[in-house]
Amino acid sequence: YLINASLFESKYKSLEGVERNTPYNANYLVNFLCGKEFTNLGKKNNQTLGLNAKVFFSGGRRIIPLLRDDQGNLAVDPNNNEFWDYDKAFDQKLDDVYQVILSMSYRWYKPRTTHEFFLNLDNVTNTKGRISEFYDEDEPGKVAYMTQFGFFPNVLYRLYF
């Protein structure tokens, strides 16, 4: 098992002399990992089962927001290619993100080869935190968001020789 956490500030000074957050200033990051291997399985004691879990938490991603008026309504101008409020670059954060990842591997050791079956279940909770915003021309006046990738199973077979 492993637990780690980081508290941090990530800033830069622009050419105008203004100190700003970077897009990576999430302020915190926490990982919890655990795993266990069960060896000497099978009739010939030549198989290994591995079980693993990872939980990840992070502060929200900083963005350059879309242009808004004093009331908070969108004020983008697609005809003049004006979308972003660079004066407020990276001041705001979107959703904090988290993921739960589970994986399992099973290995067979043979005299000249090793076979491995691997199953990885990314984002088991199907969390879809917002990671960026954009102007959607299909729905004028509305803000659209890109979200983190949802649940994604990954199956792999490896042959070592």
Salt bridges, closest charged atoms under 4 A:
GLU9 OE1 - LYS11 NZ 3.77
GLU37 OE2 - ARG107 NH2 3.15
ASP85 OD2 - LYS88 NZ 3.79
ASP95 OD1 - ARG130 NH2 3.06
GLU116 OE2 - ARG107 NE 3.44
GLU116 OE1 - ARG158 NH1 3.29
GLU133 OE2 - ARG68 NH1 3.32
GLU139 OE1 - LYS142 NZ 3.87
